[in-house]
Amino acid sequence: MKGDVRTRMSTEEADEDKQDDLELPFFDFATIVNATNNFSIENKLGEGGFGPVYKGIFVDGQEIAIKRLSQSSGQGLKEFRNEVILCAKLQHRNLVKVLGYCIKGKEKMLLYEYMPNKSLDLFLFESTQSKCLDWPVRFNILNAIARGLLYLHQDSRLRIIHRDLKASNILLDNDMNPKISDFGLARMCGSDQVEGSTSIIVGTHGYMAPEYAIDGLFSTKSDVFSFGVLLLEIISGKKNKAFTYLDNNHNLIDHAWTLWENGTPEKLIDACLENSCNIFEVVRCIQIILLCLQHHPNDRPNMTSVVVMLTSENALPSPKEPGFLIRRVSDEEGESSSNKHTSYSINEVTVSILNAR
Ligand SMILES: Nc1ncnc2c1ncn2[C@@H]1O[C@H](COP(=O)(O)OP(=O)(O)OP(=O)(O)O)[C@@H](O)[C@H]1O
């Protein structure tokens, strides 16, 4: 890496914070302060559950994004190290590249490649982005996400379950190529292990598979469910969690299933795609989505099959009913942030199961 100057320790104190077993370059705090104009508000790109993200520019002109973990985020050194360790071992054109890290006292930061078009959610859901992404762009995005996820599940040195796949974790480069980001919640599993369980459910409402939201069981197939939700949002231009139709008990997954059963899946398609979409391709994608959203993990395809289905014209199986939908009571009462991480013990959570058929 060309940044020897940047990684050089400026103080003895910085040396103390360097974690020698982390395989990523260490950047000293002064370098980052300089690159972000002392974390100025003008440099702020956004804010997630773990803290603000800033744009930075190194003295040689290289642009970077810096995630500064807020001390109240709940992400401790353990999760931080988890993300750093995972990121160091992962390399794929559809995963965001992590350039290094910085720890100074209680400050913990991750440095990423800068993605000029920020995140997919801004294009799909924000009214400020007036430009409609046309179908070829969306189709490229969803195919590329599928390949990134396939790499995580099967082709990387490790087998990774992401656990927080969603539109705001898909970053877009200059040419609108997507890269999956945010590995803070990801879990490694051994070559034979395909699932795990936890009593602490972390993830994002609207994207969690039922077996994960209810029983804390996560697997590559719970990621496949989240991928299905993400695709549904890409095709409809609507946010699953925010979508309501006729009554509050009818969300986007339910709506998609109803349209499918009625033989009118094309009604799901984002209205602004009217002139750019290939209707057969989109309806095929909707069928793939519904296969990914099936209630039982074993019924869902793995990512190898999904990639094949997206790129071939082979006949597809018929989907069974989608998974249960979960909401916390506080959501129904109108939680202010629609995009917050949930982190709660399943014993404490009050869930209402919608569409329990
Ligand atoms: N590498 C990057 N390049 C450009 N913008 C980025 C980059 N990483 C993050 N951002 C911007 O910062 C915002 C916050 O990102 P972050 O990953 O912290 O949270 P999030 O995914 O939006 O939410 P959550 O933490 O709940 O998952 C993103 O939505 C995106 O707009």
The ligand as a Gaussian input file, in Angstrom:
#p B3LYP/6-31G(d) Opt

LIG

0 1
 N      -17.426000       3.397000       2.059000
 C      -18.378000       4.337000       1.988000
 N      -18.358000       5.262000       1.009000
 C      -19.314000       6.211000       0.927000
 N      -20.355000       6.328000       1.782000
 C      -20.440000       5.435000       2.795000
 C      -19.452000       4.402000       2.958000
 N      -19.813000       3.667000       4.042000
 C      -20.944000       4.201000       4.518000
 N      -21.336000       5.268000       3.784000
 C      -22.520000       6.118000       4.013000
 O      -22.729000       6.243000       5.401000
 C      -24.037000       5.754000       5.757000
 C      -23.961000       5.045000       7.104000
 O      -23.298000       3.804000       6.927000
 P      -23.273000       2.666000       8.023000
 O      -22.738000       1.441000       7.359000
 O      -22.561000       3.135000       9.234000
 O      -24.768000       2.502000       8.511000
 P      -26.072000       1.932000       7.823000
 O      -25.728000       0.715000       7.043000
 O      -26.772000       3.057000       7.108000
 O      -26.956000       1.555000       9.078000
 P      -26.731000       0.428000      10.157000
 O      -25.545000       0.791000      10.958000
 O      -27.984000       0.474000      10.926000
 O      -26.505000      -0.861000       9.432000
 C      -24.435000       4.811000       4.618000
 O      -25.817000       4.717000       4.487000
 C      -23.760000       5.466000       3.413000
 O      -24.626000       6.433000       2.858000

